[in-house]
Amino acid sequence: MKKKNVFVIGMNDLNRKRIHDLPGSEECNFHELLTYEESHGAKEYNVKKIMDKATKQLDEFDDEIDAIISFWDFPVSIMQTILAKRYNTIATSTQSIYFCEDKYGARVKQAEVIQECVPGFKGFNPFEEETVKDIDLEYPFWVKPVKSFGSHLGFKIENDADLERAVGKMKERIKNFTDPFFELVEYSDMEFTPDQKILAIAEEIIGGHQCTLEGYVYDGEVVIHGVIDSHTYKGMSSFSHYQYPSVLSDEVKERMTDCTRKIMKHIGFNNSVFNVEFYWDKKTDDIKLLEINPRISQSHAELFKKVDGVYNHKIILDVALGKKPDFPVKEGSYNTAGKFFIRSFKNGIIKKAPGEEEIKKVQEKYPDVILELVAKEGNKLEDLPYQDSYSYKLGFVFLGAESGDEMKEKFEDIKEMLGYKIEEVE
């Protein structure tokens, strides 16, 4: 049987390992289309350069192109839809991706069909003072760019002074994201013309139990294949860990699923994967939608593997090749799994980072634990890229356990064994 040619935008070593681990991967030839550094890891994006390089590689390929896939959000998610249409492979429309990724455009569409799940919001431009003055939400509220990564340039606003400081920070860096975002959108043939003057959004604060529904749309059918809880540090917005499966009731999850079906159909999202973040307020029983991401969550990949036995990458590959996904349930080694964040809430310099000895000790005690360490010895935390506005990520720990309590105990032990030491600076 002839193997399928699958191009992967922004392939890196970790995802190469994961896709080759998938059942059925032996039936495919996987080709790297742009490196991770070119397509996702850059501090600035030259849209024309990366689009020209990708199309040149595909034009010069002398065999059939069966699928073009990706695991990342902007700019890769939009690139994938543009290239898929150009080379006649399966993908959703660029317009449906836009109504996920532009935070303001997304809210407008959500309010048309699931108003009860949408917080109050207002679009504005930090470079236009009048639009900032027109924000009519009561304090406190959030301000965010319409396009960013990992809560970068997201600020909680308590008063006028907070808003002034946040707008000042946005003016310095917001166009690093919004300029290439709108430039890439112009490569597509969307029927809708986005308002490129609205660069940021103010939103009412929502809270409660946060979770993520991960799913896909296949031939018009919206399917949820997993629900993951997102836990933050007490009184803060920074994540402490993700946990799968969710502890929410079936009734609450079904209401979230119903909201998801309505909005994904409304924006015309089809034959692709997504994850949707929600809050459930236990006191009021209200459900609010935070955001839609038109991709799987790579943070969840190891969690699905440990609990269900397969990486969620399987769903991307199946849908892209025109197959209805058949994802296993609870065929993994653990009842529960989590991704834990090692963080510092104060700026400083890394005086001691885990070396080979510390890492080896962790792996000997917990053989199936996966470590992704970001901060290295000598790093100044404020210089690390794409941090949120209130903390610094030092690394991540992926692990499985029989219960949530056991999992937390494992993490605290691992964190102590790694032995980060930070010298605080102003």
N, C-alpha and C positions, 0 to 999 in steps of 0.2 A: 504494500500500500504506500502510495506517495505521501511523504510527510508534508504537513502544513507549514507554511512560512509565516511566522508570527514576529512582527517587529515590536520591540519594547522601548518606549521613549524613556530615556533617563535610567537605563539599567545600572544597578550597582551590585556589588558582590552579594549583599544580603538577599536581595530579591532574585538574583540569579539562582542562588541556592534554593530559595523557596519554590520557584516555578519548576525547577527540575525535580523537586520532591513530590510534585503533584501526580496523582494517578492520571495516566493518559499523556503525560508530558513527553513520553518517548515517541509519540506520534507527531511531534512538532520539531521544527528547526527554529530556535529563537535567535533573533538578530538584534544587536544593540543599535538603537536609533538615537543618536546623541548620547553623550556621557551624562552622568548625574550632575557633574560640575557645570556643564554647558546648559542643561535644561532646567535644573531646579536649585542647585546649590550656590548659584551666583549671588553676589551682593547687588549687582545691577544686570539688567537684561537688555541685550541688543536684539530686539524682536526680528528685524529683517535678517540679521546674520544667522540666527538659529533656524528660522523658517527656511532660508535659502539652503542651508546645509542639509536639513532634513529632506527637503524635496529633491535635492541633487542626489542624495544617497538612494532614495526610493526610485527616482527616474532611471538610475543606472543599474538597478537590480534586474537581472536577466531571467527571472522566473516569476511565477504568480505570487502576488501579495495576498495572503489569506486573511490576515488580521493585523490591526495596529492597536496596541493596548498601552495602558499607563497605570501607575500606582499613585501618582502625585496630583496635587491640585495645581493652581496657577503657577507657571504658564502652560504646564503640560496638559491639563484637562481640556483647555480650549484648543490647543494645538492638535490634540488627538482627534477632536471632532472635525476640524478643518481638513486634516490630512485624510481621515477616513472617508469623507465625502469625495475628496479629490481622487482617491485611489479605489473607490467603490468597495469599501469594507464596512462592517457593521458598527454603528455608533448612534448615539442620540444626536439631536440637533445642537448646533452652537447656541442657538437662542435659548434652549432649555437649560444649557449649562450657565449661560449668562444670568438667568433668573434664579440660579442657585448661588452664584459666586459674588454678584454685586449685591452687597448687603441692603442698599436702599431699593434697588429694583426688585430684589427678592421680597422685601416687605410689602411693596405695592401689590405684587401678584398674590401673596399670601392673604392679604386683607380682602381680596376679592372673593375668596371662597371659604376661608377658615378664620374669619375676623375674631372669633372668640378665643383663638389660640395665639393671637398676635398682640404683643405689647404696644403701647403708644410709641410713635417714632416721628422723627423729623429729619429730613436731609438738609445738609448745609455745606458751605465751602469755606474752609478756614482762611482763605485769601480774600474773602468778601465779607467785610464786617457786618453788613446789613443782614446777611443770611444767618450769621451767628446770633445776632440780636433777635432774630425771628424764632429762635428755639423756644417753644412755649410749654416745655415740660417742667414739672415741678422738681426741685432738687430732692433727693439725689437722683442722678441718671448716669448712663454710660455714654461716652463718645468713642467712636471707632472709625477708621477709614472704611470706605466701601470695599476695599480690597487690601488684605494684609496677610500675615502668617502668624499663627500661634499667639494671638492676643497682642502682637506688637502694635504699639501706638493706641492701645485701648486704655481709657482712663475713667475712673469713677469720679464723677463731678458732684461735690457737696455744696459748692457756693460759686460766686462770681470769680473769685481769685483762682479756684481750681480750673474753671473753664478757660480763663485767660492763659494759664500756664499750659494747659493741654493743647490749646490752639497754637501756641508758640512752638511746642514740640512738633505738632503736625506739620507746620509750615516748613520745618527743617528737613523732614524725611518722607512726608506722605507721597510725594510724586515719584519716589523710588519704586513704588508699587502701582500707583494709579496710572502713570503715563504708559508703561508697557502693557498694562491691562487693557486700556482703551485702544492702544495701537494694535494689539493682537485681535481684539474684537473686530476691528475694521477689515481684517483679512477675510472675514466670513461674509456670507450673504444674508444676514439676519433681516427679517422684515421689520423688526423693531429698531428704532434709532435711540440709543441710550443718551441720557442727559449727562454729558461729560463735565458739566459745571458742578454737579453734586459729587464731591469727593469724600464726604464723611457723613455719618449718621449719628444722631442722638436717639437713645432708646430708654424707655422706662426700665428700671431694674426689676428683673424677675428672679425668683428664687425657689428653693425647695429641693426636692430630690431630683438630681440631674441624671439623665441617662441618654444613651444613644441607640437608636434603632438602625441596624445595618441591613440593607436589602438590595434588591435589584428589580428592574422592570424587564420582563421578557414577553415580547409580542403583545404589549399592552397590559399585561397582568403584573400588578405590584405585589412583591413577595418580601416578607421580612424573615431573615434567617437567623437573627440573633439580637438580643437586647443586652447592653452593657451599662453598668452603673459607673458614674463619674463622681469621685469623692474629692472634696476640697479640704484644705486646712481650716479648722474652725475659725469662723469670722473673717475668712479671706477668700479671694477668688482664685488663688493658685491651686492647681490640682495636686492632691497627695497620691492618689492611685485610681486606676480603673479596675473594675471587677466584673468577671463574666462567669456564670450568667447572672442577670439582674434578679434582685429580690422583690421587685415590684409585683403587685397582684396581676393576674391575668386580665381582670377588668380594666385596670389602668392601661396596661400595655395594648389592649384591643382598641381603646379610645385613641391612643397615640397612633396606632396603625391606621385607623379610619381617617385621621387628619392627614397622615402621610399619603394615603391613596388619593385623597381629594386634590392635594396640592401637586403631586407628581403628574397626575393626569391633566390638571389645569395648565401646567407649563409645557406640556407636550413631551415629557421625559419618557424615553422608550429605549429598550435594548441596551441598557447600560446599568452600572452599579451606583449606589449612593449610601450615605449615612445621614441621619437626621437627629439633631440634638434637641431634647425636650427637658422641661422642668415640670414636676408634679408637686403642687402645694398641698401638703397633707391636711392643713387646717381648713382651706377653702375648697379642696378637691379640684382646683383649677389646673388645667394643662396649658402650658405656653411653649411655643416653638422657638428655639434659640436660633438655629441656622441649619441649612442643608449643604452638605458637601458632596459633590458629584464624583465620588470615588469610594473605594473601601477605605477603612482606617488601617494603616499599617501598624498602629499601636495595638490593634486588636488581633493581628495575625497570629502571634504566638499564643494568645488566649484561646482562639478557636482551635489551634493545633493541640493544645494541652487538654482541652475539654472534649472537643468533637473529633479530633484525630486528623484534621486536614486544615491547611491554611485557607483563609478566605480568598486567596488569589485564584482558587479553583473556579470561583463564580465568575470572575473577570474573563478567564480563558473560555469557559463554556459559552457565555453570552456572546463574546466576540466571534466565536466560531459557529454561532447559530444554533447552539444546543441549549435545551432547557436544563438549568443546573439541577443536579441531584446531590445536595449537600448532606453529609451524615450528621447525626445528632447523638451526642454523648458516647462516642466511640473512642475517646481519648483516654489518657492515663489518670486524669484528676476530675474531681467534682467541681472545682472552682479554680480560676486562674486570674492573675492580676499583673498589671504594669504599674510599678511604683517609681515615683520621682524622688531623686536625691536632690535637695534644694538648699540654697542659702538665701536667707531673707535680708542679708546685709552685704554691701559691697566689700570686696576684699581681694587679696592676692592668694592664690593657691600655693601654700608653702609645702604641702605634702599631698601628693595624689597617689592612688593605688598603683603599685608596680607589679611586676610579674609574680613576685612572691605572694602578695596579698590576693591577687586574682586567682593564683593556683590554689591557695588555701580555701577560697570560697568554692571553687569548682570541685575540689576534692570532697568537701562536705556536702555540697548540693550539686551533683553532676549535671542535672538538667536545667539549672538556672542559667539565664542568658543575661549578660551584662553589656550595656552600651554606655560607655563612659565618655562624657563630653569634655569636661574640664581637665586640663593637664597642669603639671607643676609649673609655676611661674605665670600662669594666666591671671590677668586681672578680670574679675567677673563681669564688670560693666562693658568689657570689650567683646564678650562672647556674642555671636549673632543671634537674632530672632528670639530674644528673651521676652517674657511678659513684662509689664510695667512695675511689678511689685516683688519679683524674686528672680533668682538665677538658678538655672538647671545645671547641675553638676554631672548627672548621669541618670540612667534608667535601669531598673531591675525587673525582669520578667520571670515569674515563678508560678508553680501550681501547688495545690494543697487539697486536703480533704474538707477543710472549712475555712471561712474567712478569718477566724481568729488565728488558726494555725499559720495562715499565709502572712498575716501581719507580724507574728512572732519571728518567722523566717526572715522577713525583710529587715527588721530591727537588728537581728544578728548579723546579717550580711553587711548592712551599713556600717556597723561597728568594726567588722573585719576589714572593710576597705580602708578605713582610717583617714579620710580626708581631713586636712588641717588648713584653716584659713586665717590669714592675718587681716583683721578688719581695717578698712580705710574709709575715709569720708567719701 
